[in-house]
Amino acid sequence: MKKHLTVYCGSSTGSKSIYATQSKALAKEMVANNFHLMYGAGNIGLMGVIADEIIALGGETVGVIPQHLMDREVGHKGLTELIVTQTMHERKKIMAERTSGFIAMPGGVGTLEEIIEVMTWSQLDLHPYPVCFYNVNGYFDKLFEFMKHMVDEGFLKQFHIDKLVLESDPVRLVERIQNFESKNETKWL
């Protein structure tokens, strides 16, 4: 049985070719391990790279995009399933309801906002799924340094960071998702 992984990533390919190369490597691991791609339905940037690679490998893709972005012609037309919503909030709800885990790949503030939101939901025990950071080229190192600073300053508990999956190897990332066990801890106060 296939499961969905919600992948958040850039509408740009970034300044280094490693980001696109590693997006394809993640796509390969997802297809090899029977995971569907659930993502923002873009045909540009890393969104387009990972979707195109999954399609090329015979995998399945589900894209969820608000109408205003579809109107700008950034929606991928070759997906297994394309869901067009009215709002970003509706998009996020559908993506969260149909997932087995969340992965942030390199991206901009939209990617960061989406993964931080589901990290917050995890802290509040609103979902039991892994929250993962695909740390291509050390992309998320500074974010994790900042979260350590939040712990040191008393604004974040270490066990919330410990629940996160930070991996630079796509094989290891998918293995950790498959072996993830939710730790139901509500000690956020």
C-alpha positions in Angstrom: 0.0 0.0 0.0 1.4 3.4 -1.0 1.4 6.3 1.4 1.7 10.0 0.8 4.6 12.2 1.8 4.0 15.9 1.8 7.0 17.6 0.4 7.5 21.4 0.8 10.2 22.9 -1.5 11.2 25.9 -3.5 9.6 27.4 -6.6 13.2 28.0 -7.5 16.0 25.5 -8.1 18.4 27.5 -6.0 21.9 28.7 -6.9 23.6 25.2 -6.8 22.9 22.2 -9.0 23.1 19.9 -6.0 19.5 21.0 -5.0 18.0 19.6 -8.2 20.2 16.6 -8.2 19.3 15.7 -4.6 15.6 16.3 -5.3 15.8 13.6 -8.0 17.6 11.3 -5.5 14.7 11.8 -3.0 12.2 11.1 -5.8 14.0 7.8 -6.5 13.8 6.7 -2.9 10.2 7.7 -2.6 9.2 5.7 -5.6 11.4 2.7 -4.6 9.6 2.6 -1.2 6.0 3.1 -2.5 5.5 6.7 -1.4 3.2 9.1 -3.4 4.3 12.7 -3.7 1.9 15.1 -2.1 3.0 18.7 -2.8 2.0 22.2 -3.9 1.5 21.2 -7.5 4.0 23.5 -9.0 5.7 22.9 -12.3 8.6 25.2 -11.6 11.7 25.1 -9.3 12.4 22.1 -7.1 8.7 21.4 -7.0 8.8 20.7 -10.8 12.0 18.8 -10.5 10.8 16.3 -7.9 7.4 15.9 -9.5 8.9 15.3 -13.0 11.3 12.8 -11.6 8.7 10.8 -9.7 6.5 10.8 -12.9 9.5 9.6 -15.0 10.1 6.8 -12.5 6.5 5.6 -12.7 5.5 7.0 -9.3 2.3 8.9 -8.4 1.9 12.6 -7.7 -0.8 14.5 -6.0 -0.7 18.3 -6.3 -2.8 20.7 -4.3 -2.8 24.3 -5.6 -4.9 27.4 -4.9 -6.8 28.8 -7.9 -4.8 32.1 -7.9 -1.6 30.2 -8.5 -3.2 28.0 -11.1 -4.3 31.2 -12.9 -0.6 32.2 -13.0 0.1 29.0 -15.0 2.4 27.5 -12.3 0.3 24.4 -11.8 1.8 21.1 -13.1 -0.5 19.6 -15.8 1.0 16.0 -15.8 0.2 14.9 -12.2 -1.7 11.7 -11.2 -4.1 13.9 -9.3 -4.5 17.7 -9.3 -6.6 19.4 -6.6 -7.4 23.1 -7.1 -8.5 24.9 -3.9 -9.9 28.3 -3.3 -7.4 29.2 -0.5 -4.0 28.4 0.9 -5.6 27.3 4.1 -7.7 24.7 2.2 -4.6 23.6 0.4 -2.7 23.0 3.7 -5.7 21.2 5.2 -5.9 18.7 2.3 -2.2 18.1 2.3 -2.1 17.4 6.1 -5.1 15.1 6.0 -3.7 12.8 3.3 -0.1 12.5 4.5 2.1 10.0 6.3 4.9 12.5 6.9 6.2 15.9 6.0 9.5 16.8 4.4 11.0 20.2 3.9 13.5 20.4 1.1 15.5 23.6 0.4 13.2 26.5 -0.4 12.2 30.0 0.6 9.9 31.5 3.2 6.9 29.6 2.0 8.7 26.3 2.6 9.9 27.5 6.0 6.4 28.7 6.9 4.8 25.4 6.0 7.3 23.1 7.8 7.3 25.3 10.9 3.5 25.1 10.9 3.4 21.3 10.9 6.2 21.3 13.5 4.0 23.4 15.7 1.1 21.0 15.1 3.4 18.1 16.1 4.2 20.0 19.4 0.5 20.4 20.1 -0.1 16.7 19.3 -2.4 17.5 16.3 -0.7 14.9 14.2 1.5 11.8 14.8 3.6 12.1 11.6 7.4 12.7 11.2 8.5 16.2 10.5 11.6 16.0 8.3 14.2 18.4 7.0 16.1 17.1 3.9 19.4 18.9 4.7 20.9 19.1 1.2 24.2 20.9 1.3 23.7 21.8 4.9 20.8 24.0 4.0 19.0 23.7 7.4 22.1 23.8 9.6 21.5 27.4 10.6 17.8 26.8 11.3 18.7 24.0 13.7 21.4 26.3 15.3 18.6 28.8 15.8 16.3 26.2 17.3 19.1 25.2 19.7 19.3 28.9 20.7 15.5 28.9 21.3 16.1 25.9 23.7 19.0 27.7 25.4 16.8 30.8 25.9 13.9 28.7 27.3 11.4 29.2 24.4 11.5 25.6 23.0 11.9 22.2 24.7 14.8 20.0 23.5 12.4 17.0 23.0 10.6 18.9 20.3 13.8 19.2 18.4 14.6 15.6 19.1 11.4 14.5 17.4 12.5 16.1 14.2 14.2 14.2 11.4 17.2 15.9 10.0 18.9 14.0 7.2 21.1 14.8 4.2 21.0 11.3 2.7 17.7 10.5 0.9 18.0 6.7 1.6 18.5 7.3 5.3 15.7 10.0 5.3 13.1 7.5 3.8 14.3 4.8 6.2 13.8 7.1 9.2 10.3 8.0 8.0 9.4 4.3 7.6 10.7 3.6 11.1 9.3 6.7 12.8 7.4 6.2 16.0 5.4 9.1 17.3 6.3 10.3 20.8 3.1 11.6 22.2 4.4 14.3 24.6 2.3 17.3 25.6 4.9 18.9 27.9 5.0 22.1 25.8 4.2 24.3 28.8 
